[in-house]
Amino acid sequence: MSKGERFTSWGSKVWFDFKKNKYSLKQNNNCKREEIKIDKFYLEEKKRKYGGIFYKYVDLDGNKIFKKACVVIAEKILGRRLYYGEVTHHIDGNELNNDVNNLVILNKSSHRKAHYSLQKCTSEFFKMEIVGFDREKKEYFVKDG
């Protein structure tokens, strides 16, 4: 089987399965969800801290609090505070993309499994010669063509 045939048969996308909380090379019905919308009116200002985006906002008791944007949005989605051990996962891997449809709330175990499943997809793309590894930069990259 040639590189092109493997590429065509497997596809070139990585999908997130919301039911299994893992990445997959094959899309199924669990990879779709209704678009979620929330109002961000309660966010007052942005503050960069430790590489993430933190928002200063006023809670229901009038307290001003700094929290990571993804946590504020996740709590708004859930309608409650995150429980101990719950984390917000950025599906596209970009922690600055806090679009509500890029976030999913996972427990720590599911979060590790999600990242492991993405590594497995990268390994498959490496075998299909879609992804390469730069030894000097010590990082993976997507090959052209």
PyMOL commands that place a pseudoatom at each C-alpha (Angstrom):
pseudoatom trace, name=CA, resn=MET, resi=1, chain=A, elem=C, hetatm=0, pos=[0.000, 0.000, 0.000]
pseudoatom trace, name=CA, resn=SER, resi=2, chain=A, elem=C, hetatm=0, pos=[1.439, 3.364, -0.995]
pseudoatom trace, name=CA, resn=LYS, resi=3, chain=A, elem=C, hetatm=0, pos=[1.638, 6.451, 1.218]
pseudoatom trace, name=CA, resn=GLY, resi=4, chain=A, elem=C, hetatm=0, pos=[-1.238, 8.024, -0.750]
pseudoatom trace, name=CA, resn=GLU, resi=5, chain=A, elem=C, hetatm=0, pos=[-3.469, 4.983, -0.323]
pseudoatom trace, name=CA, resn=ARG, resi=6, chain=A, elem=C, hetatm=0, pos=[-2.788, 4.806, 3.396]
pseudoatom trace, name=CA, resn=PHE, resi=7, chain=A, elem=C, hetatm=0, pos=[-3.454, 8.527, 3.701]
pseudoatom trace, name=CA, resn=THR, resi=8, chain=A, elem=C, hetatm=0, pos=[-6.753, 8.210, 1.824]
pseudoatom trace, name=CA, resn=SER, resi=9, chain=A, elem=C, hetatm=0, pos=[-7.931, 5.112, 3.644]
pseudoatom trace, name=CA, resn=TRP, resi=10, chain=A, elem=C, hetatm=0, pos=[-7.173, 6.458, 7.127]
pseudoatom trace, name=CA, resn=GLY, resi=11, chain=A, elem=C, hetatm=0, pos=[-7.979, 10.110, 6.461]
pseudoatom trace, name=CA, resn=SER, resi=12, chain=A, elem=C, hetatm=0, pos=[-5.946, 13.094, 7.512]
pseudoatom trace, name=CA, resn=LYS, resi=13, chain=A, elem=C, hetatm=0, pos=[-7.937, 14.297, 10.500]
pseudoatom trace, name=CA, resn=VAL, resi=14, chain=A, elem=C, hetatm=0, pos=[-7.951, 13.549, 14.174]
pseudoatom trace, name=CA, resn=TRP, resi=15, chain=A, elem=C, hetatm=0, pos=[-11.394, 13.529, 15.771]
pseudoatom trace, name=CA, resn=PHE, resi=16, chain=A, elem=C, hetatm=0, pos=[-12.361, 13.856, 19.440]
pseudoatom trace, name=CA, resn=ASP, resi=17, chain=A, elem=C, hetatm=0, pos=[-14.888, 11.246, 20.582]
pseudoatom trace, name=CA, resn=PHE, resi=18, chain=A, elem=C, hetatm=0, pos=[-16.946, 13.001, 23.286]
pseudoatom trace, name=CA, resn=LYS, resi=19, chain=A, elem=C, hetatm=0, pos=[-18.524, 9.767, 24.523]
pseudoatom trace, name=CA, resn=LYS, resi=20, chain=A, elem=C, hetatm=0, pos=[-15.195, 7.952, 25.014]
pseudoatom trace, name=CA, resn=ASN, resi=21, chain=A, elem=C, hetatm=0, pos=[-13.190, 11.157, 25.766]
pseudoatom trace, name=CA, resn=LYS, resi=22, chain=A, elem=C, hetatm=0, pos=[-10.407, 10.192, 23.397]
pseudoatom trace, name=CA, resn=TYR, resi=23, chain=A, elem=C, hetatm=0, pos=[-8.974, 11.112, 20.009]
pseudoatom trace, name=CA, resn=SER, resi=24, chain=A, elem=C, hetatm=0, pos=[-9.505, 8.887, 16.995]
pseudoatom trace, name=CA, resn=LEU, resi=25, chain=A, elem=C, hetatm=0, pos=[-8.493, 8.800, 13.352]
pseudoatom trace, name=CA, resn=LYS, resi=26, chain=A, elem=C, hetatm=0, pos=[-12.016, 7.759, 12.399]
pseudoatom trace, name=CA, resn=GLN, resi=27, chain=A, elem=C, hetatm=0, pos=[-15.067, 9.990, 12.777]
pseudoatom trace, name=CA, resn=ASN, resi=28, chain=A, elem=C, hetatm=0, pos=[-18.283, 8.614, 14.242]
pseudoatom trace, name=CA, resn=ASN, resi=29, chain=A, elem=C, hetatm=0, pos=[-21.500, 10.060, 15.692]
pseudoatom trace, name=CA, resn=ASN, resi=30, chain=A, elem=C, hetatm=0, pos=[-19.789, 10.620, 19.051]
pseudoatom trace, name=CA, resn=CYS, resi=31, chain=A, elem=C, hetatm=0, pos=[-17.428, 13.142, 17.405]
pseudoatom trace, name=CA, resn=LYS, resi=32, chain=A, elem=C, hetatm=0, pos=[-20.200, 15.684, 16.922]
pseudoatom trace, name=CA, resn=ARG, resi=33, chain=A, elem=C, hetatm=0, pos=[-21.999, 17.777, 19.469]
pseudoatom trace, name=CA, resn=GLU, resi=34, chain=A, elem=C, hetatm=0, pos=[-24.410, 20.639, 19.459]
pseudoatom trace, name=CA, resn=GLU, resi=35, chain=A, elem=C, hetatm=0, pos=[-22.705, 24.008, 19.470]
pseudoatom trace, name=CA, resn=ILE, resi=36, chain=A, elem=C, hetatm=0, pos=[-22.576, 25.416, 22.983]
pseudoatom trace, name=CA, resn=LYS, resi=37, chain=A, elem=C, hetatm=0, pos=[-22.989, 29.143, 23.547]
pseudoatom trace, name=CA, resn=ILE, resi=38, chain=A, elem=C, hetatm=0, pos=[-22.450, 31.122, 26.729]
pseudoatom trace, name=CA, resn=ASP, resi=39, chain=A, elem=C, hetatm=0, pos=[-22.363, 34.811, 27.544]
pseudoatom trace, name=CA, resn=LYS, resi=40, chain=A, elem=C, hetatm=0, pos=[-19.026, 36.178, 28.711]
pseudoatom trace, name=CA, resn=PHE, resi=41, chain=A, elem=C, hetatm=0, pos=[-20.524, 39.373, 30.159]
pseudoatom trace, name=CA, resn=TYR, resi=42, chain=A, elem=C, hetatm=0, pos=[-19.284, 38.556, 33.642]
pseudoatom trace, name=CA, resn=LEU, resi=43, chain=A, elem=C, hetatm=0, pos=[-15.628, 38.743, 32.601]
pseudoatom trace, name=CA, resn=GLU, resi=44, chain=A, elem=C, hetatm=0, pos=[-14.141, 42.130, 33.455]
pseudoatom trace, name=CA, resn=GLU, resi=45, chain=A, elem=C, hetatm=0, pos=[-10.561, 42.055, 32.237]
pseudoatom trace, name=CA, resn=LYS, resi=46, chain=A, elem=C, hetatm=0, pos=[-7.780, 39.803, 30.994]
pseudoatom trace, name=CA, resn=LYS, resi=47, chain=A, elem=C, hetatm=0, pos=[-4.534, 39.169, 32.797]
pseudoatom trace, name=CA, resn=ARG, resi=48, chain=A, elem=C, hetatm=0, pos=[-1.673, 37.007, 31.521]
pseudoatom trace, name=CA, resn=LYS, resi=49, chain=A, elem=C, hetatm=0, pos=[-0.140, 34.838, 34.182]
pseudoatom trace, name=CA, resn=TYR, resi=50, chain=A, elem=C, hetatm=0, pos=[2.113, 31.798, 33.845]
pseudoatom trace, name=CA, resn=GLY, resi=51, chain=A, elem=C, hetatm=0, pos=[1.428, 31.521, 30.111]
pseudoatom trace, name=CA, resn=GLY, resi=52, chain=A, elem=C, hetatm=0, pos=[-2.344, 31.199, 30.456]
pseudoatom trace, name=CA, resn=ILE, resi=53, chain=A, elem=C, hetatm=0, pos=[-5.132, 33.720, 30.266]
pseudoatom trace, name=CA, resn=PHE, resi=54, chain=A, elem=C, hetatm=0, pos=[-6.721, 34.607, 33.564]
pseudoatom trace, name=CA, resn=TYR, resi=55, chain=A, elem=C, hetatm=0, pos=[-9.902, 36.612, 33.905]
pseudoatom trace, name=CA, resn=LYS, resi=56, chain=A, elem=C, hetatm=0, pos=[-10.824, 38.894, 36.738]
pseudoatom trace, name=CA, resn=TYR, resi=57, chain=A, elem=C, hetatm=0, pos=[-14.527, 38.595, 37.312]
pseudoatom trace, name=CA, resn=VAL, resi=58, chain=A, elem=C, hetatm=0, pos=[-17.074, 39.318, 39.999]
pseudoatom trace, name=CA, resn=ASP, resi=59, chain=A, elem=C, hetatm=0, pos=[-18.822, 36.300, 41.492]
pseudoatom trace, name=CA, resn=LEU, resi=60, chain=A, elem=C, hetatm=0, pos=[-22.397, 36.300, 42.826]
pseudoatom trace, name=CA, resn=ASP, resi=61, chain=A, elem=C, hetatm=0, pos=[-21.199, 37.460, 46.256]
pseudoatom trace, name=CA, resn=GLY, resi=62, chain=A, elem=C, hetatm=0, pos=[-19.418, 40.471, 44.748]
pseudoatom trace, name=CA, resn=ASN, resi=63, chain=A, elem=C, hetatm=0, pos=[-15.912, 39.037, 45.252]
pseudoatom trace, name=CA, resn=LYS, resi=64, chain=A, elem=C, hetatm=0, pos=[-13.328, 39.785, 42.561]
pseudoatom trace, name=CA, resn=ILE, resi=65, chain=A, elem=C, hetatm=0, pos=[-11.574, 36.566, 41.586]
pseudoatom trace, name=CA, resn=PHE, resi=66, chain=A, elem=C, hetatm=0, pos=[-8.833, 35.640, 39.104]
pseudoatom trace, name=CA, resn=LYS, resi=67, chain=A, elem=C, hetatm=0, pos=[-9.372, 32.288, 37.384]
pseudoatom trace, name=CA, resn=LYS, resi=68, chain=A, elem=C, hetatm=0, pos=[-8.173, 30.699, 34.189]
pseudoatom trace, name=CA, resn=ALA, resi=69, chain=A, elem=C, hetatm=0, pos=[-10.564, 31.513, 31.383]
pseudoatom trace, name=CA, resn=CYS, resi=70, chain=A, elem=C, hetatm=0, pos=[-11.127, 27.835, 30.568]
pseudoatom trace, name=CA, resn=VAL, resi=71, chain=A, elem=C, hetatm=0, pos=[-12.161, 27.166, 34.183]
pseudoatom trace, name=CA, resn=VAL, resi=72, chain=A, elem=C, hetatm=0, pos=[-14.603, 30.091, 34.223]
pseudoatom trace, name=CA, resn=ILE, resi=73, chain=A, elem=C, hetatm=0, pos=[-16.147, 28.895, 30.953]
pseudoatom trace, name=CA, resn=ALA, resi=74, chain=A, elem=C, hetatm=0, pos=[-16.290, 25.239, 32.094]
pseudoatom trace, name=CA, resn=GLU, resi=75, chain=A, elem=C, hetatm=0, pos=[-18.040, 26.258, 35.309]
pseudoatom trace, name=CA, resn=LYS, resi=76, chain=A, elem=C, hetatm=0, pos=[-20.529, 28.304, 33.296]
pseudoatom trace, name=CA, resn=ILE, resi=77, chain=A, elem=C, hetatm=0, pos=[-21.202, 25.281, 31.043]
pseudoatom trace, name=CA, resn=LEU, resi=78, chain=A, elem=C, hetatm=0, pos=[-21.730, 22.999, 34.060]
pseudoatom trace, name=CA, resn=GLY, resi=79, chain=A, elem=C, hetatm=0, pos=[-23.626, 25.566, 36.123]
pseudoatom trace, name=CA, resn=ARG, resi=80, chain=A, elem=C, hetatm=0, pos=[-21.399, 24.768, 39.110]
pseudoatom trace, name=CA, resn=ARG, resi=81, chain=A, elem=C, hetatm=0, pos=[-17.785, 24.922, 40.244]
pseudoatom trace, name=CA, resn=LEU, resi=82, chain=A, elem=C, hetatm=0, pos=[-15.413, 22.224, 39.040]
pseudoatom trace, name=CA, resn=TYR, resi=83, chain=A, elem=C, hetatm=0, pos=[-15.038, 19.351, 41.465]
pseudoatom trace, name=CA, resn=TYR, resi=84, chain=A, elem=C, hetatm=0, pos=[-11.620, 18.362, 42.770]
pseudoatom trace, name=CA, resn=GLY, resi=85, chain=A, elem=C, hetatm=0, pos=[-9.983, 16.272, 40.062]
pseudoatom trace, name=CA, resn=GLU, resi=86, chain=A, elem=C, hetatm=0, pos=[-11.962, 17.775, 37.169]
pseudoatom trace, name=CA, resn=VAL, resi=87, chain=A, elem=C, hetatm=0, pos=[-9.971, 19.572, 34.473]
pseudoatom trace, name=CA, resn=THR, resi=88, chain=A, elem=C, hetatm=0, pos=[-10.795, 21.472, 31.304]
pseudoatom trace, name=CA, resn=HIS, resi=89, chain=A, elem=C, hetatm=0, pos=[-9.237, 19.940, 28.216]
pseudoatom trace, name=CA, resn=HIS, resi=90, chain=A, elem=C, hetatm=0, pos=[-8.495, 22.018, 25.102]
pseudoatom trace, name=CA, resn=ILE, resi=91, chain=A, elem=C, hetatm=0, pos=[-9.442, 19.701, 22.236]
pseudoatom trace, name=CA, resn=ASP, resi=92, chain=A, elem=C, hetatm=0, pos=[-7.197, 21.413, 19.671]
pseudoatom trace, name=CA, resn=GLY, resi=93, chain=A, elem=C, hetatm=0, pos=[-4.267, 21.528, 22.117]
pseudoatom trace, name=CA, resn=ASN, resi=94, chain=A, elem=C, hetatm=0, pos=[-4.130, 25.345, 22.067]
pseudoatom trace, name=CA, resn=GLU, resi=95, chain=A, elem=C, hetatm=0, pos=[-4.557, 26.585, 25.639]
pseudoatom trace, name=CA, resn=LEU, resi=96, chain=A, elem=C, hetatm=0, pos=[-5.209, 30.100, 24.350]
pseudoatom trace, name=CA, resn=ASN, resi=97, chain=A, elem=C, hetatm=0, pos=[-8.251, 28.895, 22.359]
pseudoatom trace, name=CA, resn=ASN, resi=98, chain=A, elem=C, hetatm=0, pos=[-10.920, 29.105, 25.037]
pseudoatom trace, name=CA, resn=ASP, resi=99, chain=A, elem=C, hetatm=0, pos=[-13.817, 28.869, 22.621]
pseudoatom trace, name=CA, resn=VAL, resi=100, chain=A, elem=C, hetatm=0, pos=[-16.538, 26.986, 24.448]
pseudoatom trace, name=CA, resn=ASN, resi=101, chain=A, elem=C, hetatm=0, pos=[-16.697, 24.375, 21.667]
pseudoatom trace, name=CA, resn=ASN, resi=102, chain=A, elem=C, hetatm=0, pos=[-12.960, 23.646, 22.080]
pseudoatom trace, name=CA, resn=LEU, resi=103, chain=A, elem=C, hetatm=0, pos=[-13.352, 22.684, 25.753]
pseudoatom trace, name=CA, resn=VAL, resi=104, chain=A, elem=C, hetatm=0, pos=[-14.452, 19.464, 27.413]
pseudoatom trace, name=CA, resn=ILE, resi=105, chain=A, elem=C, hetatm=0, pos=[-14.508, 18.737, 31.153]
pseudoatom trace, name=CA, resn=LEU, resi=106, chain=A, elem=C, hetatm=0, pos=[-12.688, 15.526, 32.125]
pseudoatom trace, name=CA, resn=ASN, resi=107, chain=A, elem=C, hetatm=0, pos=[-11.471, 13.886, 35.287]
pseudoatom trace, name=CA, resn=LYS, resi=108, chain=A, elem=C, hetatm=0, pos=[-7.698, 13.527, 35.627]
pseudoatom trace, name=CA, resn=SER, resi=109, chain=A, elem=C, hetatm=0, pos=[-7.688, 9.894, 34.491]
pseudoatom trace, name=CA, resn=SER, resi=110, chain=A, elem=C, hetatm=0, pos=[-9.762, 10.631, 31.379]
pseudoatom trace, name=CA, resn=HIS, resi=111, chain=A, elem=C, hetatm=0, pos=[-7.543, 13.633, 30.662]
pseudoatom trace, name=CA, resn=ARG, resi=112, chain=A, elem=C, hetatm=0, pos=[-4.422, 11.436, 30.655]
pseudoatom trace, name=CA, resn=LYS, resi=113, chain=A, elem=C, hetatm=0, pos=[-6.191, 8.899, 28.424]
pseudoatom trace, name=CA, resn=ALA, resi=114, chain=A, elem=C, hetatm=0, pos=[-7.238, 11.665, 25.998]
pseudoatom trace, name=CA, resn=HIS, resi=115, chain=A, elem=C, hetatm=0, pos=[-3.625, 12.826, 25.654]
pseudoatom trace, name=CA, resn=TYR, resi=116, chain=A, elem=C, hetatm=0, pos=[-2.451, 9.223, 25.246]
pseudoatom trace, name=CA, resn=SER, resi=117, chain=A, elem=C, hetatm=0, pos=[-5.002, 8.636, 22.476]
pseudoatom trace, name=CA, resn=LEU, resi=118, chain=A, elem=C, hetatm=0, pos=[-3.683, 11.738, 20.673]
pseudoatom trace, name=CA, resn=GLN, resi=119, chain=A, elem=C, hetatm=0, pos=[-0.152, 10.312, 20.915]
pseudoatom trace, name=CA, resn=LYS, resi=120, chain=A, elem=C, hetatm=0, pos=[-1.423, 7.098, 19.307]
pseudoatom trace, name=CA, resn=CYS, resi=121, chain=A, elem=C, hetatm=0, pos=[-2.916, 9.118, 16.426]
pseudoatom trace, name=CA, resn=THR, resi=122, chain=A, elem=C, hetatm=0, pos=[0.403, 10.936, 15.981]
pseudoatom trace, name=CA, resn=SER, resi=123, chain=A, elem=C, hetatm=0, pos=[2.189, 7.566, 15.885]
pseudoatom trace, name=CA, resn=GLU, resi=124, chain=A, elem=C, hetatm=0, pos=[-0.153, 6.389, 13.137]
pseudoatom trace, name=CA, resn=PHE, resi=125, chain=A, elem=C, hetatm=0, pos=[0.469, 9.598, 11.154]
pseudoatom trace, name=CA, resn=PHE, resi=126, chain=A, elem=C, hetatm=0, pos=[4.215, 9.064, 11.640]
pseudoatom trace, name=CA, resn=LYS, resi=127, chain=A, elem=C, hetatm=0, pos=[3.921, 5.516, 10.231]
pseudoatom trace, name=CA, resn=MET, resi=128, chain=A, elem=C, hetatm=0, pos=[1.928, 6.895, 7.284]
pseudoatom trace, name=CA, resn=GLU, resi=129, chain=A, elem=C, hetatm=0, pos=[4.701, 9.474, 6.751]
pseudoatom trace, name=CA, resn=ILE, resi=130, chain=A, elem=C, hetatm=0, pos=[2.285, 12.377, 7.259]
pseudoatom trace, name=CA, resn=VAL, resi=131, chain=A, elem=C, hetatm=0, pos=[4.139, 13.507, 10.378]
pseudoatom trace, name=CA, resn=GLY, resi=132, chain=A, elem=C, hetatm=0, pos=[7.917, 13.692, 10.784]
pseudoatom trace, name=CA, resn=PHE, resi=133, chain=A, elem=C, hetatm=0, pos=[10.296, 14.355, 13.663]
pseudoatom trace, name=CA, resn=ASP, resi=134, chain=A, elem=C, hetatm=0, pos=[12.943, 17.107, 13.619]
pseudoatom trace, name=CA, resn=ARG, resi=135, chain=A, elem=C, hetatm=0, pos=[15.902, 15.838, 15.658]
pseudoatom trace, name=CA, resn=GLU, resi=136, chain=A, elem=C, hetatm=0, pos=[17.487, 19.300, 15.961]
pseudoatom trace, name=CA, resn=LYS, resi=137, chain=A, elem=C, hetatm=0, pos=[14.327, 21.034, 17.211]
pseudoatom trace, name=CA, resn=LYS, resi=138, chain=A, elem=C, hetatm=0, pos=[13.212, 17.861, 19.045]
pseudoatom trace, name=CA, resn=GLU, resi=139, chain=A, elem=C, hetatm=0, pos=[9.639, 18.208, 17.882]
pseudoatom trace, name=CA, resn=TYR, resi=140, chain=A, elem=C, hetatm=0, pos=[7.095, 16.667, 15.505]
pseudoatom trace, name=CA, resn=PHE, resi=141, chain=A, elem=C, hetatm=0, pos=[5.902, 18.453, 12.368]
pseudoatom trace, name=CA, resn=VAL, resi=142, chain=A, elem=C, hetatm=0, pos=[3.391, 17.864, 9.566]
pseudoatom trace, name=CA, resn=LYS, resi=143, chain=A, elem=C, hetatm=0, pos=[5.092, 17.015, 6.284]
pseudoatom trace, name=CA, resn=ASP, resi=144, chain=A, elem=C, hetatm=0, pos=[4.230, 18.961, 3.130]
pseudoatom trace, name=CA, resn=GLY, resi=145, chain=A, elem=C, hetatm=0, pos=[2.296, 17.188, 0.399]
for i in range(1, 145): cmd.bond("trace and resi %d" % i, "trace and resi %d" % (i + 1))
show_as sticks, trace
zoom trace
